[in-house]
Amino acid sequence: MSTLHARLATAYAKFFAIHEIKADPILQLMHGAILLGFLATFNGWQFNPATAVESLNRGHTCWPFFQSCGDWFFLTMGPFGSTQPVFFMALFGLIMLAGFFALTQRWAAAHATVLVLFIAKIYLMSINYSYKGNYDYYHTLFTLLYLFAAHKKFFLQLSLVLCYFLSTAAKIGPTWILGSYFTATTHGLPLVPWGLEPLATNLVIVMEMLAAWLLFSRNWWLQRSVYAFFIWFHLYSGTLVGFHYPTIVLPPLMILFYQLRTTPLQAPLSRGSLLGWAVIALMCLGQSIPKRISGNELLTMEGNFYGLYMFEANHQCIAQTIINGQIVRNFYSTNPRNRCDAYDHFFRNKTRYCNQPHPVALTLDHSINGGPFYRIIDEPNICTLTYQPFSHNSWIKDETTATPVGIPTKNVYR
């Protein structure tokens, strides 16, 4: 190894705290859990035209704070090209390579390979508004801390518990306190008898908001009881959301909290811990954004996706796009997971139809938790409108100004 190469390798290892990974089997196992997360994520994104240039003419949506994301597309799919599937198979190869480096204890190389995967994921997420599942946030958070933070294990543990805590911000309301997300469906909550949905949903709130912190406890019974609950919780969640979410979250939970603490929890306050604390602060800031925007975020969806939002409400919606007196798009969704985002409908219609001379009218009726449909958008020409990503948009009506226009039927979860 040349002197320059050795110096670069030493500097890289020092900057990214590779010594922590070499010394801690927990972090080495987290390396594998993160690779499993990349595999689950990229498997779901491969062959999805949403990351290819062809989607720009098919109603693609950019993030509200990055509405020019179309300028950053370069991947193509058949019959126009094949760089998108080639790109994803290259990422698959890097996942295998990162695993090989870990098996051979070459942790700097393994870390660098994960860094390349992380950059690719950030690029793909930044150009596609639909890649905002909470499991994507969890995995991105874990990878960010694993790659860049000092005191990696502490901040990984803290971030997971804080995710549980912050997720309750979206659950404090009728959706979970009354169980109305599930009572508004035809089949209720799987394995829970009718009428007991509020008991189950409130149990989850208490466990995520309060009991999750006991994962740090040195008391064997307390820590192991909470540990077992969350393992069960993620296995149960798969009956609703499938394998993806449990694949992302359950392995880190089992790895990070398998060992019982033998010493009191001590938060690192050194200069090297600043990045970890900055990430924690950013998590709290993102969760607070929708609370700072006037109106009911569950109805308008303004700011809703900057923080954790899983199962925040049961949604149904009807949207119509009208040009020159003709309905050119008639959208109806009874899927409670389709959050009927006003911005998504606005952006898709504006980019698709506003290149012609006629005004583009848009209406959007939104129902939450089986309540009335409210007409939150009723605009004669959306081509003249803009969307503010961090404040209320006056052309989106909230619960005080929207007009009720109908009653939904009970829907089904999937």
ABEGO torsion letter per residue (X at the ends): XBAAAAAAAAAAAAAAGAAAAAABAAAAAAAAAAAAAAAAAAAAABGBAAABAAAAAAGBBBBAABAAAAAABABBBOAAEAAAAAAAAAAAAAAAAAAAAAAAGBAAAAAAAAAAAAAAAAAAAAABAABABAAAAAAAAAAAAAAABBGAAAAAAAAAAAAAAAAAAAABEAAAAAGAAAAABAAEBBGBBBGAAAAAAAAAAAAAAAAAAAAABABAAAAAAAAAAAAAAAAAAAAAAEAAAAAAAAAAAAAAAABBBABBBBBBABAAAAAAAAAAAAAAAAAAAAAABBEBAAAAGBGAAABBABGABBBBBBBBBBBGGBBABBBBBABAABAGBAAAAAAAAAAAAAABABBBBBBBBBBBGGBBBBBABBBABAAABBBBAABBBAABBBAAABBBAEBBBBBBAX
